[in-house]
Amino acid sequence: MSYLATKLVHLSLTNGMSQNSGVALIFMGITAVEFYQLFKFGEELGALGVSVAEKFGSNNEKGRAGFLYANFLMMWKYHYREQVPWYRSSLKFAMAAGDRIYASFNHLHLAVTMFFSGENLANTLAEAELCYSDIHAWSSSVDTNILIMSIIRTIKALQGHTFNKSAEEIFDGDDGFNDRHFITESCKQSSNPGVPMNWYDSFRMIPLVLYGHYEHAVAVGYMCIQGIHNHPCHRHTRMMLTMHSLAIIEKLRKEQLPQEMVDIYMDRVHKNQALLKVWAENSPINSSMWYTLIRAEIASLSNDIKACISLYEQAINEAREGGWFLELCICHEYAGAFYEGCGMKNIAYGLLKKAIGLYVHHGSYGKANHLTNKFSSLLSEFDDDRIELHEIGIQTDPIPFLGPQGSWSTSSMAPAVTTSEPFVSEVIPPVTTEQTLMTLDIVS
């Protein structure tokens, strides 16, 4: 593909532009990035390709050029969320041209970009399910079904709608979805199942690590790394490397392993860091917080407290400045866990309480519940909030029963205010009625 793209660009420069010259320029830009690490030059070639496609191409070429530039090259100059309007525009061009393949790619990556950019999970799930409905209605056998389903199941896992206490069932849920059956049937119809399954398992890494299934996550991560070359310039590959390193470090922290095994695992972490560093240096707004967080975690193994404090602070700031909401949640969680392990529990309480609140605002109710239960003792012991009780007869608040957000709500998803939780200002909405009853029974 790289040779053909370069050859077509050469012919276009010598004989004049054609409809496909713009797409060829973009593929040449992808080659410059992937094989020669020429990130700025690659992005410039891609931008030029889009301009050529707009001038000489039909709707078909415009839809493809917009998608390819946004997906592979735009991140080296712009924030990742800037891709959203490109996908929406390219989707319209692809649909107008009758190109269902690139239309599905555009719709898929629109949902992916919403997920990575930290959109509320409810909104992202609605877009992802609409995408799956459109793709499945067109063809039930295309690999894009596997790709979009990984987003749907990851979101449901974070929301608490899957069996997140089991690593093998992390994508299974009471909605009837069976992960093993889906994979078996989907792979039967795929001509190259290794490529979509690498994507699928990369997203699986997120709930595996966040729900503490480190052993399983380490094994899945090693499998994903073997096929990482099939997904050039794809953000999920670096997210997967970050999750893999977090899982390995947690495994080393919790288990007493022979030094030989420790060296093997740490060598993998450093290799992951080398891959992340390239992205962190050439697209810092989009990738630096991953690299910094792993540096902080590595430093925590050596008890270099001063370096840890600085690196965790830097990772949080980078996530905040870039507007990476899920990463901001994760950075607060891991920083809080570090301080808790060092015995600085007052600091840990503040960070963990904020992490829970961030997860709630993100729509990751299942993860918020998990974190609350994991640190329930700390959160209860250091909760200094004072709740003043007033008699009904002397109540002066004209609207005394508003929820924590200051508004009435009749939604079944609205959080029920309880005073026995370890924090008061933000209460996690129950995932299921059964879980709520169990919680109340434990508290009483």
SVG drawing of the C-alpha trace seen along z (x, -y; Angstrom):
<svg xmlns="http://www.w3.org/2000/svg" viewBox="-44 -30 61 50">
<polyline fill="none" stroke="black" stroke-width="0.4" points="0.0,0.0 2.8,-2.4 4.6,-1.7 1.4,-2.1 0.5,-5.4 4.0,-6.8 3.9,-5.8 0.5,-7.3 1.7,-10.6 4.7,-10.6 2.4,-10.0 0.1,-12.8 2.9,-15.3 4.3,-14.4 1.0,-13.9 -1.6,-15.9 -4.0,-15.2 -6.7,-12.5 -9.6,-11.7 -7.5,-9.4 -4.5,-11.7 -5.7,-13.1 -6.2,-9.7 -2.7,-8.6 -1.2,-11.7 -2.8,-10.7 -1.5,-7.1 1.9,-8.5 1.6,-10.6 0.6,-7.5 3.8,-5.8 5.9,-8.8 4.6,-8.6 4.6,-4.8 7.9,-3.9 10.0,-7.0 8.6,-8.7 8.1,-11.9 5.0,-13.1 4.8,-16.7 5.6,-15.9 3.0,-13.1 0.3,-15.4 1.1,-18.0 0.9,-15.4 -2.5,-14.4 -3.8,-18.0 -2.6,-18.5 -4.3,-15.2 -7.6,-16.4 -7.4,-19.7 -6.6,-17.8 -9.5,-15.4 -11.9,-18.3 -10.8,-19.9 -10.5,-16.8 -12.4,-14.0 -16.0,-12.9 -18.0,-12.3 -16.4,-8.9 -12.9,-10.3 -13.9,-13.1 -15.5,-10.6 -12.4,-8.5 -9.9,-11.3 -11.6,-13.0 -11.7,-9.7 -8.1,-8.7 -6.7,-12.1 -8.8,-12.4 -8.0,-8.8 -4.3,-8.5 -2.7,-11.9 -4.7,-14.7 -3.6,-13.8 0.0,-14.8 -1.1,-18.5 -4.5,-18.8 -6.4,-17.6 -8.0,-14.2 -11.5,-15.6 -11.1,-17.8 -11.7,-14.6 -15.4,-14.6 -16.6,-17.2 -14.4,-15.5 -16.1,-12.1 -19.5,-13.6 -18.7,-15.4 -17.0,-12.4 -19.9,-10.2 -22.2,-12.3 -19.9,-12.2 -19.6,-8.4 -23.3,-7.9 -23.9,-10.2 -21.5,-8.1 -23.1,-4.8 -19.8,-3.8 -21.1,-1.7 -17.7,-0.5 -16.2,-4.0 -19.6,-5.2 -19.3,-2.5 -15.7,-3.4 -16.7,-7.0 -19.6,-6.2 -17.5,-3.7 -14.7,-6.2 -17.1,-8.9 -18.3,-6.8 -14.7,-5.8 -13.6,-9.5 -16.6,-10.3 -15.4,-7.6 -11.8,-8.6 -12.6,-12.3 -14.4,-11.7 -18.0,-12.3 -20.6,-11.1 -20.9,-7.4 -24.7,-7.5 -24.3,-9.8 -21.4,-7.7 -23.4,-4.5 -26.4,-5.9 -24.1,-6.8 -22.4,-3.4 -25.6,-1.4 -26.9,-3.5 -23.7,-2.7 -24.0,1.0 -27.7,1.0 -26.8,-0.6 -23.8,1.6 -25.6,4.8 -28.6,4.0 -26.3,3.5 -24.3,6.7 -24.2,9.0 -20.8,10.4 -18.5,7.4 -15.6,7.0 -16.9,3.6 -19.6,5.3 -16.8,6.7 -15.1,3.2 -18.2,1.3 -19.3,4.1 -16.1,3.7 -17.0,0.0 -20.5,1.0 -19.4,3.7 -16.6,1.5 -19.1,-1.3 -21.6,1.2 -18.8,2.6 -17.8,-0.9 -21.5,-1.6 -21.8,1.5 -24.0,3.5 -21.7,6.5 -20.4,9.2 -17.3,7.2 -16.3,9.5 -15.2,12.1 -12.4,11.6 -13.8,14.2 -17.2,12.5 -16.1,8.9 -18.1,8.2 -21.1,10.5 -24.2,8.9 -27.7,9.5 -28.8,8.1 -28.2,11.5 -24.8,10.8 -22.4,13.7 -18.9,12.7 -17.6,16.2 -20.5,16.9 -20.2,13.5 -16.5,14.0 -17.0,17.6 -19.7,16.6 -18.0,13.3 -14.7,15.0 -16.3,17.6 -17.4,15.0 -14.2,12.9 -11.5,13.4 -8.8,12.1 -10.2,12.4 -6.9,11.5 -7.1,7.8 -10.6,7.0 -10.0,9.3 -6.9,7.3 -9.0,4.2 -11.7,6.0 -9.2,7.3 -7.5,3.9 -10.7,2.3 -11.3,5.3 -8.1,4.3 -9.8,1.1 -12.4,2.9 -10.0,5.7 -7.5,3.3 -9.9,0.9 -11.8,3.7 -8.6,5.3 -8.2,8.4 -4.5,7.9 -3.4,11.4 -5.9,11.8 -5.1,8.3 -1.3,9.1 -2.0,12.2 -4.4,10.3 -2.0,7.4 0.8,9.7 -1.5,11.1 -2.6,7.6 1.0,6.4 1.7,9.2 -0.8,7.6 -0.2,3.9 1.5,3.4 -1.9,4.0 -3.3,0.8 -0.9,-2.1 -1.7,-5.5 -4.7,-4.1 -5.2,-5.5 -6.5,-2.3 -3.0,-0.7 -1.4,-3.2 -4.3,-3.0 -3.8,0.8 -0.1,0.3 -0.9,-1.9 -3.4,0.5 -0.9,3.4 1.9,1.6 -0.6,0.7 -1.6,4.4 2.1,5.6 3.1,3.1 0.1,4.0 1.0,7.7 4.6,6.9 3.3,4.9 1.0,7.6 3.0,10.7 6.4,11.9 8.1,13.1 11.6,14.3 13.9,11.5 14.2,13.2 10.5,12.8 10.5,9.3 13.2,8.4 11.2,9.9 8.0,8.0 9.8,4.7 11.5,5.1 8.0,5.3 7.0,2.2 10.0,0.3 9.3,1.5 5.7,0.2 7.1,-3.1 9.4,-3.4 6.4,-3.0 4.4,-5.5 7.3,-8.0 7.2,-8.5 3.6,-9.5 4.1,-11.6 6.9,-13.6 5.2,-14.1 1.6,-14.6 1.9,-15.7 -1.6,-17.1 -3.0,-13.7 -0.6,-11.2 1.6,-12.7 -0.6,-11.8 -0.3,-8.0 3.5,-8.1 3.7,-10.2 1.3,-8.1 3.4,-4.9 6.5,-6.8 4.9,-7.6 3.9,-3.9 7.4,-2.7 8.8,-5.2 6.3,-3.9 8.0,-0.5 11.3,-2.0 9.7,-4.0 11.0,-7.3 8.3,-9.3 9.5,-12.7 9.6,-11.6 6.2,-9.9 4.5,-13.0 5.9,-15.1 4.9,-12.6 1.4,-12.0 0.8,-15.7 2.1,-16.1 0.0,-13.3 -3.2,-14.8 -2.4,-18.2 -1.7,-16.8 -5.0,-14.9 -6.9,-18.0 -5.2,-20.4 -5.9,-18.0 -9.5,-17.5 -9.1,-13.7 -11.8,-12.9 -11.4,-9.1 -7.6,-9.5 -8.3,-12.2 -10.4,-9.7 -7.7,-7.1 -4.8,-9.4 -6.7,-10.5 -7.5,-6.9 -3.9,-5.8 -2.5,-8.8 -4.9,-8.3 -3.9,-4.6 -0.3,-5.6 -0.8,-8.0 -2.9,-5.5 -0.1,-3.0 2.4,-5.5 0.2,-6.2 -0.8,-9.7 -4.4,-8.9 -5.8,-12.4 -4.4,-13.2 -5.5,-9.8 -9.0,-10.5 -9.3,-13.7 -7.9,-12.2 -10.0,-9.0 -13.2,-10.9 -12.6,-13.2 -11.9,-10.2 -15.2,-8.7 -17.0,-11.9 -15.3,-12.1 -16.3,-8.6 -19.9,-9.4 -19.9,-12.5 -18.3,-10.4 -21.2,-7.9 -18.9,-5.1 -21.2,-4.2 -20.0,-0.6 -16.4,-1.7 -17.4,-4.4 -19.1,-1.7 -16.0,0.6 -13.7,-2.2 -16.0,-3.0 -16.1,0.6 -12.3,1.0 -11.5,-1.9 -14.7,-1.8 -12.7,-1.7 -10.6,-4.8 -13.6,-6.7 -15.6,-6.1 -12.9,-6.8 -11.8,-10.1 -15.2,-11.4 -15.5,-14.7 -18.6,-16.0 -21.1,-17.3 -24.8,-16.8 -27.1,-19.1 -30.6,-17.8 -33.5,-20.3 -37.1,-19.7 -39.8,-20.0 -41.5,-22.8 -38.5,-25.1 -37.3,-24.3 -36.5,-27.6 -35.4,-26.3 -38.3,-26.9 -37.3,-23.8 -35.8,-21.5 -35.9,-18.2 -33.8,-19.0 -31.2,-16.5 -27.4,-17.1 -27.5,-18.8 -30.2,-21.3 -33.0,-20.0 -36.0,-17.8 -35.7,-14.4 -38.1,-11.5 -35.7,-9.5 -35.0,-6.0 -31.3,-6.7 -31.2,-9.6 -29.1,-8.9 -30.9,-8.2 -29.5,-10.4 -28.2,-8.3 -26.3,-9.6 -24.5,-6.3 -22.3,-6.5 -18.6,-7.5 -19.2,-10.7 -22.3,-13.0 -22.0,-15.6 -22.1,-13.0 -23.8,-9.7 -23.4,-6.9 -26.7,-5.8 -27.4,-2.1 -26.6,0.1 -29.3,2.6 -32.0,2.9 -30.4,6.1 -27.1,4.3 -28.8,1.4 -30.6,3.8 -27.4,5.6 -25.7,2.3 -28.4,1.3 -28.3,4.6 -24.6,4.3 -24.9,0.8 -27.6,1.7"/>
</svg>
